[in-house]
């Protein structure tokens, strides 16, 4: 096995072996950036070292113990591990390879820098937790330094940092960067977005004399320069007190040197150099997908070198915090894709399919199906972030006050442009619903014929990506027609023009449309009616009779229902099974239906539709002719959106059973090869690790990633218990104060978001996550953490719905409006505060739940 890879070959499929820092340098080197010549020493090298020194099991046992204890309970155990590593001997083959690589780099000094699998990630930086060794003169110094860098994997600061965040230490793996040392005369860092105030138009540069370690470590006060992003001109230059600098020592390593008085107060950079550094940083940002970057640079004899690049992430310090990754930015959890992700996301989904779906929205589709989408607006980069395992969407909207030419618009110009845009949007949406969608359904039927067992591992990876890209096409259709746009685009105009006493909740104008999601409820209702007509059949369902012992006609009906409607999801994260995977749960819901005398879902929908039409007529009757024309156009536009939205949601989910099946097929092969010990572990790998495991299978290489997956699964289980806020950013505290549980002179109440109007008083029935059976009585208030398709049938029986997470466009909100069911979402602490049997009153228009009695 090759343990050391040259830059240019250390990214892509090899990134999982080299760590994000090394992989990023390799990618940037390939892209043509001036980077010191270098190599990536892979994580396999450390594994080989541990095995040859008999340390593998000792390390694995210690890391499991670390996960079970607080850092202050570990005593000197981390130090003992570090001593065991630094005292080991390099295997002969690894030593020979290291000698050869040093020969290729030439006679000059080199640097070894850590590249652990947790460093320089987009979810947190982990910066400064491991060691780097500079100015190494020969093989012996390099061999000793390599063991020092490896040992820093278990530094006190690294272990305490992870334990403070309640993250597992088991996924830690260490790659190492080996590079020619740049004996810099000036060095520093550059942020492509201001790291303090988040100003996107300002590039922030800090510069010090000597090697860059003094700037990164904070040993000196560097010069600070602000540069215009667009013009590359210096906006301000503040000279720092550069009393000392870090330089290379002739014997190896580094030392502090005194800076002369004149140089202390002189600018470290001239105007040309400042512009070059800003240009370098912004070019790196562009190469890295336009995501803001933190770049380390160095000047030597007039040449500018790129030393390192990482995504900008605010350093939260010790302890678990909820912090926006970019200063001044705004983020929302229960919005867009977040409404489909009620809990912490697994590593494989968040590193693979999730970025593809987000990009489909921001890039106006994927192009996979050849649909011609209407361009919309995009959020600034980064488009999303994962904070403590939870997905957050960027919510920094563009300035809509200006027209296409960038000039301020009059109100009449805004109105005319809006009407034109809405008319085009309706035509586009109707064409998609009536022509493109049926074609897609026919196209997708061919995917279901795929024999996944006959496909290679590489083909299975491609199959998942194809399905994700197709889903991304539909996701771009959904995103611009979400409920949130009715809140933003229709509600303000509606409430301005219609007096409060004659005004129904705006959502009542956009409910009651037929959809495939509603067809699923009607089909289940009709099947329950047939079950009720069969003597003792409901009792068999109640007794959880095995499917094979049910009547043949019912077995077939269940299979047909699962095939037609079973792709619906509780979460987009493909770790979770789809509704059709567990026919036993469908039977339990069927039994619940069969025991209740319920109104048909279609009858409820028709009643809601009639109310919608009556409400629409009543609203328009209150307006003058000019106002009526505008209001009618707005209502027609948003009603068109509403009439298509649920079908789009239904077909958006089509690919998930096949995606999940393909991933599990890969998992079975990895288990057979000894890479993993159980199939569920695959969901706790990251995309590049899965790709690397596939490459190992193709090359018959023996690797194990079970410890990595097990550690991540432990962290994920802990993250699932967190109470993640809905918003991150400047408005976070303000918005948090508006919602939550209150107990004061106004009584005990939960203030949430109202998404379906109506008032209902009833007894609480809590559906806990994972409950297979919820003994809901007709008219009770259904309370849940995140409503899923499995709970939708219960909404036919409930008097009102209360959901801890989600927003107005979530599946539960849409179904509630179709049923005319009062509903509130984003109801913090509902499950902690409420108990079964408690009498409450839910106001779905105002978003308030009042506790009447215990």
C-alpha positions in Angstrom: 0.0 0.0 0.0 1.1 3.5 -0.8 1.0 5.6 2.4 2.0 9.0 1.0 0.2 10.7 -1.9 1.4 13.8 -3.9 -0.7 16.9 -4.1 -2.9 16.4 -7.1 -3.8 12.9 -6.1 -4.8 13.5 -2.5 -8.3 14.7 -3.0 -11.5 13.4 -4.5 -11.8 9.7 -3.8 -8.7 9.9 -1.6 -9.9 12.8 0.6 -11.2 10.3 3.3 -7.6 9.1 3.7 -5.9 12.5 3.8 -8.2 14.8 5.9 -10.0 17.9 4.7 -7.0 20.2 5.1 -4.7 18.1 2.9 -7.4 17.3 0.4 -8.2 21.0 -0.1 -4.6 21.8 -0.7 -4.4 19.0 -3.2 -7.4 20.3 -5.0 -6.1 23.8 -5.1 -2.8 22.6 -6.3 -4.5 20.9 -9.2 -6.4 24.1 -9.9 -3.1 26.0 -10.5 -2.6 27.9 -7.2 1.0 28.5 -6.1 1.3 26.1 -3.2 4.6 24.8 -1.7 5.5 21.4 -3.1 3.9 18.8 -0.9 2.5 15.4 -0.1 -0.3 14.0 2.1 0.7 11.2 4.5 -2.6 9.3 4.7 -4.5 8.0 7.8 -3.5 4.5 6.7 0.1 5.4 7.7 -1.0 6.0 11.3 -3.1 2.8 11.3 0.0 0.9 10.0 2.2 2.5 12.7 -0.2 1.5 15.4 -0.6 -2.1 14.2 3.2 -2.6 13.9 3.7 -1.3 17.4 0.8 -3.4 18.9 -1.2 -0.3 19.8 -4.4 -0.7 17.7 -6.5 -2.4 20.4 -5.1 -0.2 23.2 -6.0 3.0 21.3 -9.5 1.7 20.4 -10.2 0.7 24.0 -9.0 4.1 25.3 -11.1 6.1 22.9 -14.3 4.2 23.9 -13.4 5.0 27.5 -12.9 8.7 26.6 -16.4 8.8 25.3 -17.8 7.5 28.6 -16.1 10.0 30.9 -15.8 13.7 31.4 -12.4 15.2 30.5 -11.6 15.9 34.1 -12.1 12.2 34.9 -9.5 11.0 32.3 -6.5 12.0 34.4 -3.2 11.3 32.6 -4.7 8.8 30.1 -4.4 11.2 27.1 -0.8 11.9 28.0 -0.1 8.2 28.3 -1.5 7.6 24.8 0.8 10.4 23.4 3.8 8.9 25.1 3.0 5.5 23.6 2.8 7.0 20.1 6.0 9.1 20.4 7.8 6.1 21.8 6.9 3.8 18.9 9.1 2.9 15.9 8.2 3.7 12.3 7.6 0.6 10.3 10.5 -0.1 7.9 8.3 0.2 4.7 6.8 3.6 5.9 10.2 4.9 6.8 11.6 4.0 3.4 8.7 5.7 1.7 9.2 8.8 3.8 12.9 8.9 2.9 12.1 8.7 -0.8 9.5 11.5 -0.6 12.0 13.7 1.3 14.5 13.1 -1.5 11.9 14.2 -4.1 11.4 17.4 -2.2 15.1 18.2 -2.3 17.5 19.5 0.3 15.5 22.4 1.8 13.7 22.3 5.1 10.2 20.9 5.3 7.1 21.4 7.5 4.7 18.8 8.9 1.1 20.0 9.6 -1.8 18.0 11.0 -4.7 17.1 8.7 -7.1 15.3 11.0 -10.5 14.2 9.8 -12.2 16.8 12.1 -10.1 19.8 11.1 -11.1 22.6 8.7 -14.6 21.3 8.2 -17.7 23.4 7.3 -19.5 22.4 10.5 -16.7 23.4 12.9 -13.1 24.3 12.4 -11.3 22.4 15.1 -8.5 24.8 14.4 -5.4 24.8 16.7 -6.3 21.5 18.4 -3.4 19.5 16.8 0.3 20.2 16.3 2.4 21.4 13.4 6.2 21.1 13.2 8.2 23.6 11.0 11.7 23.8 9.6 12.6 20.1 9.8 16.1 19.5 8.5 16.5 15.8 7.9 14.9 12.4 8.1 15.4 11.9 11.8 13.7 15.2 12.6 10.9 14.4 10.3 10.3 10.9 11.8 10.2 12.3 15.3 7.9 15.2 14.2 5.6 12.8 12.4 5.0 10.9 15.7 4.5 14.2 17.5 1.8 15.3 15.1 0.1 11.9 15.3 0.3 12.0 19.1 -1.4 15.5 19.0 -4.5 13.6 17.9 -5.0 12.9 21.6 -3.8 16.3 22.9 -5.6 17.6 26.0 -7.0 20.5 24.1 -8.4 18.2 21.3 -10.0 15.7 23.7 -11.4 18.4 26.0 -12.8 20.3 23.0 -14.7 17.2 21.8 -15.9 16.2 25.2 -17.2 19.7 25.8 -19.2 19.4 22.6 -20.2 15.9 23.6 -18.7 14.6 20.4 -17.2 11.1 20.2 -13.4 10.8 20.0 -13.6 7.6 18.0 -14.0 9.1 14.5 -10.7 10.9 15.0 -8.1 9.9 12.3 -5.0 11.8 11.4 -3.5 12.6 8.0 -0.4 14.7 7.9 0.8 17.3 5.3 4.4 17.2 4.3 5.6 20.3 2.5 8.6 22.3 1.5 8.9 25.1 4.1 8.4 28.7 2.8 10.9 30.8 4.9 8.4 33.7 4.7 9.5 37.3 5.1 5.8 38.3 5.6 2.8 36.0 6.2 -0.7 36.0 7.6 -4.3 35.2 6.9 -7.1 36.6 4.8 -10.9 36.2 5.3 -13.1 36.7 2.2 -15.9 38.0 4.5 -15.2 40.3 7.5 -14.9 37.8 10.4 -16.3 40.2 13.0 -19.2 42.1 11.3 -19.9 39.7 8.4 -19.6 42.5 5.8 -19.5 40.6 2.5 -17.9 43.5 0.6 -14.8 43.6 2.8 -11.8 41.2 2.6 -10.0 41.2 5.9 -6.2 40.6 5.9 -3.9 40.3 8.8 -0.1 40.4 8.2 3.0 39.9 10.3 6.7 39.6 9.7 8.3 36.2 9.5 6.5 32.8 9.5 2.8 32.9 9.7 2.6 30.9 13.0 2.9 34.2 14.9 -0.3 35.5 13.3 -2.3 32.3 13.6 -1.2 31.7 17.2 -1.8 35.3 18.3 1.8 35.8 19.5 2.0 39.3 17.9 -0.4 42.1 17.0 -0.5 41.9 13.2 -1.3 44.7 10.7 -5.0 44.7 9.8 -6.1 45.6 6.4 -9.6 46.0 4.9 -9.9 45.6 1.1 -12.9 46.2 -1.2 -14.1 42.9 -2.7 -15.2 44.5 -5.9 -12.4 47.0 -6.6 -9.5 45.3 -4.7 -8.6 48.7 -3.2 -7.4 49.1 0.3 -10.1 50.6 2.5 -8.1 50.9 5.7 -4.7 49.9 7.0 -3.9 49.6 10.7 -0.3 48.9 11.6 0.2 46.4 14.5 2.9 46.4 17.2 5.1 43.8 15.6 7.7 43.6 18.3 8.8 40.1 17.4 8.6 37.5 14.7 8.9 33.8 14.3 11.8 32.7 12.1 13.4 29.4 11.1 16.2 28.3 13.4 19.4 27.1 11.7 19.4 23.9 13.8 15.8 23.1 13.0 12.5 24.2 14.4 11.6 27.9 15.0 12.6 30.7 17.3 11.4 34.2 18.2 13.4 37.1 16.8 13.3 40.7 17.8 12.0 43.2 15.2 13.8 46.4 14.8 12.1 49.6 15.9 11.7 51.0 12.4 10.2 47.8 11.1 7.8 47.5 14.1 5.8 50.6 12.9 6.2 50.0 9.2 3.6 48.5 7.0 4.2 44.8 6.4 2.6 45.0 3.0 2.5 47.5 0.2 -0.6 48.4 -1.9 0.2 45.9 -4.7 0.8 43.0 -2.2 -2.5 43.8 -0.5 -4.4 43.6 -3.8 -2.6 40.3 -4.7 -3.6 38.7 -1.4 -7.2 39.8 -1.8 -7.2 38.4 -5.3 -5.7 35.1 -4.1 -8.3 34.8 -1.3 -11.2 35.5 -3.6 -10.0 33.1 -6.2 -9.8 30.4 -3.6 -13.3 31.3 -2.6 -14.5 30.9 -6.2 -12.7 27.5 -6.5 -14.3 26.3 -3.3 -17.8 26.8 -4.6 -18.1 30.6 -3.7 -18.2 29.7 0.0 -16.4 32.3 2.3 -12.8 31.2 3.1 -10.1 31.6 5.7 -6.8 31.6 3.8 -3.2 31.4 5.1 -0.6 33.0 2.8 3.1 33.8 2.8 5.5 36.1 0.8 9.1 35.1 0.0 11.2 37.2 -2.3 8.2 38.8 -4.0 6.4 35.5 -4.6 3.0 34.9 -3.0 2.2 31.4 -1.7 -1.0 29.8 -0.6 -0.4 27.8 2.5 -3.8 26.7 3.6 -7.6 27.3 3.1 -10.6 26.4 5.1 -14.3 27.3 5.2 -15.0 30.3 7.4 -16.6 29.0 10.7 -17.0 31.0 13.8 -15.1 29.4 16.6 -17.6 28.7 19.4 -14.8 27.9 21.9 -15.4 25.4 24.6 -19.0 24.1 25.1 -22.0 23.5 22.9 -23.4 26.7 21.4 -25.8 27.7 18.6 -23.9 30.2 16.5 -24.2 31.4 12.9 -21.2 30.3 10.9 -20.8 33.7 9.3 -21.0 36.9 11.4 -24.1 38.9 10.6 -25.8 36.1 8.7 -29.3 34.7 9.3 -30.3 31.0 9.3 -33.6 29.1 9.8 -34.1 25.5 10.7 -37.8 25.0 10.1 -37.7 26.4 6.5 -37.4 24.9 3.1 -35.6 21.5 3.4 -35.5 22.0 7.1 -39.2 21.3 7.3 -38.4 17.8 6.0 -35.6 17.3 8.5 -37.1 17.4 12.0 -34.1 16.0 13.8 -30.3 15.7 13.7 -29.1 14.5 10.3 -26.8 11.6 9.7 -23.3 12.1 8.3 -23.9 10.2 5.0 -27.0 12.1 4.1 -25.7 15.5 5.2 -22.4 15.1 3.2 -24.0 13.6 0.1 -27.6 14.0 -0.9 -28.4 17.1 1.2 -25.9 19.4 -0.5 -27.2 18.2 -3.9 -30.8 19.2 -2.9 -29.7 22.5 -1.6 -27.7 23.3 -4.7 -30.7 22.3 -6.9 -32.7 25.2 -5.3 -30.0 27.8 -5.4 -28.8 26.8 -8.9 -32.4 26.7 -10.3 -32.5 22.9 -10.9 -30.0 20.2 -11.7 -30.6 19.8 -15.5 -31.0 16.0 -15.0 -34.5 15.9 -16.5 -34.0 18.6 -19.1 -36.7 20.9 -17.6 -36.4 24.6 -18.4 -36.9 26.3 -15.0 -37.7 29.9 -14.5 -34.7 31.6 -12.7 -35.4 32.8 -9.2 -33.1 34.4 -6.6 -30.2 32.7 -4.7 -29.0 33.1 -1.2 -25.4 34.1 -0.5 -22.9 31.3 0.1 -22.7 29.2 2.1 -26.3 28.1 1.3 -26.7 25.9 4.4 -24.8 24.8 7.5 -24.9 21.9 10.0 -24.8 23.1 13.6 -24.6 20.4 16.3 -26.0 18.0 13.8 -29.0 20.1 12.7 -29.6 21.6 9.3 -30.0 25.3 8.8 -30.9 27.2 5.6 -29.5 30.6 4.8 -32.1 33.3 5.1 -30.5 36.5 3.8 -32.8 37.7 1.0 -31.8 39.9 -1.8 -32.9 43.5 -2.1 -36.3 43.3 -3.8 -36.9 47.1 -3.9 -35.0 47.4 -7.2 -36.0 46.4 -10.7 -34.2 44.3 -13.3 -32.0 47.3 -14.2 -31.0 47.7 -10.5 -32.9 51.1 -10.2 -35.4 51.9 -7.5 -39.0 51.3 -8.7 -42.2 53.2 -8.2 -45.1 51.3 -6.6 -46.8 51.1 -10.0 -43.7 49.6 -11.6 -43.4 47.1 -8.8 -47.0 46.1 -9.2 -46.7 45.7 -13.0 -43.5 43.6 -12.7 -45.1 41.5 -10.0 -48.2 40.8 -12.1 -46.0 39.9 -15.1 -43.9 37.5 -13.0 -47.0 35.9 -11.5 -48.6 35.3 -14.9 -45.5 33.7 -16.2 -45.2 31.6 -13.0 -48.8 30.3 -13.4 -48.2 29.2 -17.0 -44.9 27.5 -16.1 -46.4 25.7 -13.1 -49.5 24.5 -15.0 -47.3 23.2 -17.8 -45.2 21.3 -15.3 -48.2 19.8 -13.5 -50.1 18.8 -16.6 -47.3 17.7 -19.0 -43.8 17.4 -17.4 -44.9 15.7 -14.2 -46.9 12.8 -15.9 -43.8 12.3 -18.2 -41.6 12.1 -15.2 -43.8 9.5 -13.4 -43.7 7.3 -16.6 -39.9 7.8 -16.7 -39.5 6.9 -13.0 -41.3 3.6 -13.4 -38.2 2.3 -15.3 -36.0 3.0 -12.2 -38.2 0.6 -10.2 -37.1 -2.2 -12.6 -33.5 -1.9 -11.5 -31.8 -5.0 -10.1 -29.6 -3.4 -7.5 -28.0 -6.7 -6.6 -26.6 -7.0 -10.1 -25.0 -3.5 -10.1 -21.4 -2.7 -9.2 -20.6 -0.6 -6.2 -19.6 2.3 -8.4 -22.9 1.9 -10.3 -24.9 2.0 -7.0 -23.2 5.3 -6.1 -24.1 6.7 -9.5 -27.7 5.4 -9.1 -28.1 7.3 -5.8 -26.7 10.5 -7.3 -29.0 10.3 -10.3 -32.1 9.9 -8.1 -31.0 12.8 -6.0 -30.5 15.0 -9.0 -34.0 14.0 -10.3 -35.4 14.8 -6.9 -33.6 18.2 -7.0 -35.4 19.1 -10.2 -38.7 18.7 -8.3 -37.4 20.4 -5.2 -36.8 23.6 -7.3 -40.4 23.4 -8.4 -41.5 23.2 -4.7 -39.3 25.8 -3.2 -40.8 28.9 -4.9 -44.4 27.9 -4.2 -44.1 27.2 -0.5 -46.4 28.4 2.1 -43.8 30.9 3.3 -44.2 32.9 0.1 -48.0 33.2 0.8 -47.0 34.6 4.2 -44.5 37.0 2.7 -46.1 37.9 -0.6 -49.8 37.7 0.0 -50.5 38.2 3.7 -49.2 41.8 4.0 -51.3 43.0 1.1 -54.3 41.0 2.2 -54.2 42.4 5.8 -53.7 45.9 4.5 -56.8 45.8 2.2 -59.3 43.7 4.1 -60.6 45.0 7.5 -59.9 42.6 10.4 -63.6 42.1 11.1 -64.2 40.8 7.6 -61.0 38.9 7.3 -60.6 35.1 7.5 -57.1 33.7 8.0 -55.3 34.0 4.7 -54.6 30.2 4.5 -58.3 29.5 4.2 -58.1 30.9 0.7 -55.6 28.3 -0.4 -57.0 25.0 0.9 -59.1 22.1 -0.2 -57.3 21.0 -3.4 -57.2 17.4 -4.5 -53.7 15.8 -4.3 -52.0 12.4 -4.3 -51.2 12.8 -0.7 -54.9 13.2 0.0 -55.6 10.2 -2.2 -53.5 8.2 0.2 -55.7 9.1 3.1 -58.9 8.3 1.1 -57.4 4.9 0.1 -56.7 4.0 3.7 -60.1 5.1 4.8 -61.8 3.0 2.1 -59.6 0.0 3.0 -60.6 0.5 6.7 -64.2 0.5 5.7 -63.8 -2.9 4.0 -62.0 -4.2 7.1 -64.9 -3.0 9.3 -67.3 -4.9 7.2 -65.4 -8.2 7.7 -66.4 -9.8 11.0 -63.4 -10.3 13.4 -60.9 -8.9 10.9 -60.4 -5.7 12.9 -59.7 -7.9 15.9 -56.9 -9.7 14.0 -55.3 -6.4 13.2 -55.6 -5.3 16.8 -53.9 -8.5 17.8 -51.0 -7.7 15.4 -51.6 -10.9 13.4 -48.7 -11.6 11.1 -49.2 -10.3 7.6 -49.0 -13.8 6.1 -52.0 -14.9 8.2 -54.3 -12.1 7.0 -56.8 -12.8 4.1 -55.2 -12.8 0.7 -57.2 -9.9 -0.5 -56.0 -7.7 2.4 -52.4 -8.8 1.9 -52.7 -7.7 -1.7 -54.4 -4.4 -0.7 -51.6 -3.6 1.7 -49.0 -4.4 -0.9 -50.8 -2.2 -3.4 -51.1 0.6 -0.9 -47.4 0.4 0.0 -46.4 0.4 -3.7 -48.5 3.4 -4.5 -48.1 5.5 -1.4 -45.3 3.9 0.6 -42.5 6.2 -0.6 -43.7 9.0 1.7 -41.2 10.0 4.4 -40.9 10.9 8.0 -37.6 12.6 7.2 -35.6 13.2 4.1 -32.6 11.7 5.8 -32.5 8.2 4.2 -31.4 6.6 7.5 -35.1 6.5 8.4 -37.4 3.9 6.7 -40.1 5.0 4.4 -43.8 4.5 5.3 -44.1 1.5 3.0 -41.2 -0.5 4.6 -43.3 -1.5 7.6 -46.6 -2.9 6.6 -47.3 -3.9 10.2 -47.5 -0.2 11.0 -49.9 0.4 8.1 -52.0 -2.4 9.7 -52.0 -0.7 13.0 -53.2 2.6 11.5 -55.8 0.6 9.6 -57.0 -1.0 12.8 -57.3 2.5 14.4 -59.4 3.7 11.5 -61.6 0.6 11.5 -62.5 1.2 15.1 -63.6 4.8 14.5 -66.7 6.2 12.8 -64.8 8.8 10.7 -65.9 11.1 7.9 -64.3 10.3 4.6 -61.2 12.4 3.9 -62.6 13.4 0.4 -65.8 14.7 2.1 -63.7 16.8 4.4 -61.7 18.1 1.5 -64.7 19.1 -0.5 -66.1 20.9 2.5 -62.8 22.8 2.9 -62.9 23.6 -0.9 -66.4 25.1 -0.6 -65.2 27.2 2.3 -62.3 28.4 0.2 -64.5 29.4 -2.7 -67.0 31.2 -0.4 -64.2 33.0 1.4 -62.6 34.1 -1.9 -65.9 35.5 -3.1 -66.4 37.3 0.3 -62.9 38.9 0.2 -63.3 40.2 -3.4 -66.7 41.6 -2.6 -65.2 44.0 -0.1 -62.9 45.7 -2.6 -63.2 48.5 -5.2 -62.7 47.5 -8.9 -59.0 48.5 -9.0 -58.2 46.8 -5.7 -60.3 43.8 -6.7 -58.3 43.2 -9.9 -55.0 43.1 -8.0 -56.4 40.9 -5.2 -58.0 38.5 -7.6 -54.7 38.1 -9.5 -52.8 37.5 -6.2 -55.3 35.0 -5.0 -55.3 33.2 -8.4 -51.6 33.0 -8.4 -51.3 31.6 -4.9 -54.2 29.2 -5.4 -52.4 27.9 -8.5 -49.4 27.3 -6.2 -51.5 25.6 -3.6 -53.2 23.3 -6.1 -49.9 22.0 -7.3 -47.8 22.0 -4.1 -49.0 18.7 -2.5 -48.6 16.8 -5.7 -45.1 18.2 -6.1 -44.3 17.1 -2.5 -45.7 13.7 -3.2 -43.6 13.0 -6.2 -40.5 14.7 -4.8 -40.2 11.7 -2.4 -40.5 9.0 -5.1 -36.8 8.2 -5.2 -36.2 7.7 -1.5 -37.0 4.0 -1.3 -34.6 3.3 -4.2 -31.9 5.5 -2.7 -32.2 3.8 0.6 -32.2 0.4 -1.0 -29.1 1.2 -3.0 -27.2 2.5 0.1 -28.2 -0.6 2.1 -27.1 -2.9 -0.8 -23.7 -1.1 -0.5 -23.8 -1.6 3.2 -24.3 -5.3 2.9 -21.3 -5.6 0.7 -19.2 -3.5 3.1 -20.3 -5.8 6.0 -19.4 -8.9 4.0 -15.9 -7.4 3.3 -15.3 -6.5 7.0 -15.4 -2.7 6.4 -18.4 -2.5 8.7 -20.0 -4.8 11.2 -23.6 -3.8 10.7 -25.5 -2.3 7.8 -26.9 0.8 9.7 -23.3 1.9 10.3 -23.1 3.0 6.6 -25.3 6.0 7.4 -22.6 7.3 9.8 -19.9 7.3 7.2 -19.3 10.5 5.2 -19.6 10.6 1.4 -15.8 10.6 0.8 -15.4 7.6 3.2 -18.0 5.6 1.4 -16.4 6.4 -1.9 -13.1 5.3 -0.4 -14.6 2.1 0.9 -15.9 1.3 -2.5 -12.4 1.9 -4.0 -11.0 -0.4 -1.4 -13.5 -3.1 -2.4 -12.6 -2.7 -6.0 -8.9 -3.1 -5.1 -9.5 -5.9 -2.6 -7.9 -3.8 0.1 -8.6 -4.6 3.8 -9.9 -1.6 5.7 -12.2 -1.1 8.7 -14.4 2.0 9.3 -16.6 0.5 12.0 -15.0 2.5 14.8 -15.4 5.7 12.9 -19.1 5.0 12.2 -19.7 3.9 15.8 -18.3 7.1 17.2 -20.3 9.2 14.9 -23.5 7.3 15.7 -22.9 7.9 19.4 -22.5 11.7 18.7 -25.6 11.7 16.5 -27.6 10.0 19.3 -26.6 12.7 21.7 -27.4 15.4 19.2 -30.9 14.0 18.8 -31.6 15.0 22.4 -30.7 18.6 21.9 -33.3 21.4 21.7 -32.2 23.1 18.5 -33.3 26.7 18.1 -35.3 27.6 15.0 -33.1 30.6 14.1 -29.4 31.5 14.2 -28.1 35.0 13.7 -28.8 38.6 14.8 -32.6 38.1 15.1 -32.2 34.9 17.1 -32.8 36.3 20.6 -35.6 38.6 19.5 -37.5 35.8 17.7 -36.9 33.3 20.5 -38.6 35.7 22.9 -41.8 35.7 20.8 -42.3 32.0 21.1 -42.1 29.4 23.9 -43.8 28.4 27.1 -45.1 31.1 29.4 -46.6 31.0 32.9 -47.6 34.5 34.0 -50.6 36.7 34.8 -52.0 35.8 31.4 -52.0 32.1 32.3 -50.1 29.0 31.2 -49.7 29.0 27.4 -47.4 28.1 24.5 -46.9 30.7 21.8 -46.1 29.1 18.4 -46.8 29.7 14.7 -50.4 29.4 13.6 -50.7 27.6 10.3 -54.3 26.4 10.0 -57.1 28.5 11.4 -59.8 27.5 13.9 -60.2 27.1 17.6 -60.6 23.7 19.4 -60.7 22.7 23.0 -59.9 19.1 23.9 -57.7 16.7 25.8 -54.0 16.2 24.9 -52.8 13.0 23.3 -49.0 12.9 22.8 -47.4 10.9 20.0 -43.9 10.4 21.0 -41.2 9.8 18.4 -41.0 6.1 17.6 -44.6 5.3 18.9 -46.1 2.6 16.6 -49.5 3.0 18.1 -51.1 6.2 19.3 -54.4 5.6 21.1 -56.0 8.8 19.9 -59.7 9.3 20.5 -61.8 11.4 18.1 -61.5 15.1 18.9 -58.3 14.9 21.0 -55.5 17.3 20.5 -52.7 15.5 18.8 -49.3 16.7 20.0 -46.0 15.5 18.4 -42.4 16.5 17.9 -42.6 16.3 14.1 -45.6 15.2 12.2 -44.9 12.6 9.5 -47.0 10.7 6.9 -47.5 7.9 9.5 -49.3 10.4 11.7 -51.4 11.9 8.9 -54.3 9.4 9.3 -54.6 10.4 12.9 -55.2 14.0 11.8 -58.5 12.7 10.4 -59.5 11.9 14.0 -57.8 14.8 15.9 -59.5 18.0 17.0 -56.3 20.0 16.5 -52.6 19.5 15.9 -49.6 20.8 17.8 -46.1 20.2 16.4 -42.9 21.2 18.1 -40.9 21.7 14.9 -41.8 22.6 11.3 -43.3 25.5 9.5 -46.2 26.6 7.4 -45.1 24.6 4.3 -44.5 21.3 6.2 -46.5 18.3 5.3 -48.5 18.4 8.5 -49.4 22.0 8.0 -50.6 21.5 4.5 -52.8 18.4 5.4 -54.2 20.3 8.4 -55.4 23.1 6.2 -56.9 20.7 3.7 -58.9 19.1 6.5 -59.8 22.4 8.2 -58.0 21.2 11.3 -56.7 23.9 13.7 -52.9 23.6 13.8 -49.9 25.3 15.3 -46.2 24.4 14.6 -42.8 25.5 16.0 -44.3 25.0 19.4 -41.3 24.9 21.8 -41.4 22.5 24.7 -44.8 21.2 23.9 -44.0 17.6 24.8 -42.2 18.6 28.0 -45.0 20.9 29.2 -48.1 19.0 28.1 -49.3 15.6 29.4 -51.9 13.1 28.2 -55.4 14.1 29.3 -54.6 17.7 29.9 -57.4 20.1 28.8 -56.1 22.7 26.4 -57.4 25.2 23.8 -55.7 25.6 20.5 -56.1 28.7 18.4 -54.7 27.9 14.9 -55.0 31.4 13.6 -53.1 33.2 16.4 -50.7 30.3 17.1 -51.5 30.0 20.8 -52.2 27.0 23.0 -53.7 27.7 26.4 -53.7 25.2 29.2 -57.2 25.1 30.7 -56.7 22.4 33.4 -54.3 19.6 34.3 
